[in-house]
Amino acid sequence: MRLDKYLAHAQLGTRKEVKKLIRSKRVRVNDEICTKEDRQLQKEDCVYVDDELLVYDELVYLMLYKPQGVISATEDRVHTTVMDIFDAPLPKNCFPVGRLDIDSEGLLLITNDGQLAHQLLSPKKHVDKTYYVECEKTLSSEDLQLLESGTIQLDKEHVLPAQAKRISANSLYLTIQEGKFHQVKRMLQACGNKVCYLKRISMGSLQLDKSLAPGEWRYLSEEEIRGLKQ
């Protein structure tokens, strides 16, 4: 990996800022001050900034089947968090991308790639998030039309039109492109209904692995990572 890219990934600034850092002779590779941003680093190289060893964790990407009863946070004094589930050491700066309510379950991406997280969560990117939803009451054709109309107001703003596909009398797949607080539950509430069960099954190109049980996780494949970054 190039030295400037390494420093940028370690969150020491933008590519432009880290180039300035390198040229100011504040960066040392092993025992040698390095002023060339295109220096190729080897695995055994040690990088120092202002004579302090830079400890950089590589970017990691994990798929978690979030179970009910845990919260989508990195730490909490009261509740079990999604980060408490992992039985393997992870970089300290890993975090869940987006939220699932404590009583909801399904796909949750865990990473330390802030750039990808921003790309997936930004409303301007219109990233699809699909949920399997079971409701208290029967869903009418008018309910589905309302969900897809873009006329539902939450927080004094119209939500974007959703995609609603009925599965049974009281269940559906709902695809949205935003992440407002309790959005799916509130959209169904606007239809005069109540969500009884909610499971996220996809986010962008990433599909929940059907072989995972609640509370289980795995690393993303290179193909899955590339798909999310497109």
N, C-alpha and C positions, 0 to 999 in steps of 0.2 A: 504494500500500500504506500502511496506517496505520503511524504511527511505532512504537507498542507492538508490533505484529506484526513489523515489521522488526527491532527489537531482539531479540525473542524468537527469531526465525529465525536471527539472528546468534549465538545461544547465549549471550546475556548474562543469562539467567535466565528464569524462568517469566513469564507475562503479568503476574501480580501483582507480581513482583519488578521487572520493567522499568517498570511504572507508578510504583512507588516511586522508581526511579532518575530518571524524567522529572520527577516532582514535586519532587525534591530539587535541581532546577536544574543537573544535571550533564550534560544533553544539549543540544547546540546543533545547529540546522539552518542550514547556511550561516553567516551572521554573527549569528544570533539565537538566544538561549536559548529553548528551547521547553518549556513545562510542560503541554501538552495532548497526552495520549496518542493522541487520535483525529486528530492532524494527518496529513493526506494528503500523502505524499511523491511528488515527481515524479522522473523519471529523472535529471535534472540536479542534484538536491539532493545536498549533501554533509552527512553526519551525523557529528558529533563527540561523543565521550564523554570527559569529563575532559580536553577540549582535544586529544584524539587522534583523528585521522580513522579512522572505522570502515570497514574494507574488508570488504564482505560479498558472498560469492558466492551467486548464486541457486541454488536447489535444482535438481539435475540428476538425470536418470534414464536409465540406459543398459542395453541388453541386450547381453551379450557371449556369444558361443559360445566358452566356455573350451576350449582345446585340451589334449590330454594333454601332460605335460612341464613345465607351469607350475604354480605354487602359488597358492592363494587367499589372498594376503596383500598388504599395501601396499608392503612392502619386505623384502628378504632379501639377505644378503651372498653367498650361494652359488647360489640358484636364481633363475631368471627368474620374476617375479611377474605376475599378471594385469594390474597397473597398468602394467607395462613394455610391454604390447601396444599401448596407445593411441598413435595417431599425431597426436592433437590435444591441445592443452592442456586440462587439466581442473582444476577447483578442487582445491586441495591437500588438502582434508578429505574427498575421495571415498574410498570403501572398498567391498569386496565384501560383499554380504549373504549370510552363511553361507559354507560351505566345500564345495569339491569336491576330492577327493584328487588328488594329482599325476598319477596314472595314470587319472583319470576325466575325462570331458568333458561339455559340454552347457551348459545355461542358467545364467548367473550374472548377477545384478542388481548394477550398480554405481551408487552414489548417495552423496549427502552428507546425505540425509534420515534422521537418526537415529531419529526417531519412527516412520517407516514401517518401518525395519529392525527395530526392537523389536517392532512389531506382527506382522511376518512370521515372526520367529524365536521369539517367546514360545511355550512349550509350551501355555500356557493358551488360546492363540488357535486351536489345531488347524488350522493352515494346511496344506493338502495339498501335497506335493511328489512328483511322479511321475517315475519312472526307467525307462528301458529297460535290461533286464539280460540278459546272455548268461552262461550257466553252463557249468561243465565237464561236469556229468552231466545226465542226463534228469531232468526235474521230474515227480514223481508227484502224483497228486491229494492224497495225504496231505501232501506238502510245501506245496501251496497252502493246504490247510486249516490247517496249523500257522502259516503266515505270517499268516493272517487270524484266528487264535484269540486273540491277545493273551496267550498263555502263554509266549512266548519271553522269557527273562531276559537282560538286558544290564546290567552294572554293578549287579547284585543287585536290579534293578527290572524289572518286566514292561513290555515295550514296548506301546504302544497297538496294537489290531488294525489290520493293514494291509489294503489291497485288492490282490489278486493276480489278474492276468489272463494266462493262458497265451497265448503267440503261436505258439510251436513247441515241439518236444520239450524244448529246453533254453533257451528264452528266454521272458521275461514282462515285463509292465508291473507295477511295484510302486509303490504309493502309500502314503506314510507321513506322519505328522503331527508327527514329532519330528526332531531333528537330532543324535542321539548320535554319538559318535566311530565312524567306519567302520560306521555302523548297517546299511546295506543288506548289506554284505559279511558282517557278523557274523550277521545274520538268516539269510542263506543258509548260512552255516557251521553254524548251529544245525540246519539241515535236512540236514547231511552233504554239502553241496555247496560249490562254490567259484565266485566271480564272476570271469569272464574279461574282461568288457567292461561298462562302466557309463556311462550317459549320462542326465543329467537333462533332461527334456523340458518340464517345467512347474513353476511355483511359484505357488500360489494361482491366480488367474485368468490369469496371464501364461504364454503358450505360447512355446516356442523358435521363432523365425522360421525356417521351412524353407529360406528363400533364403540364410541365412547359412552360410558355411563356417567350420570351426574357425579361431579367431583373428580372425574378423570381428565387427563390432559396429554398433549403430545406436542412435539416441535412441528412447526410448519415445514412443508417440503419447499425446495427451491422454486418449484413451479407455482406453488401457492403464494409465495412471497412476491414473485414476479407479477403474478396476476393482480395482487393488491396494489402494486406500485404503478401499474399502467394507467 
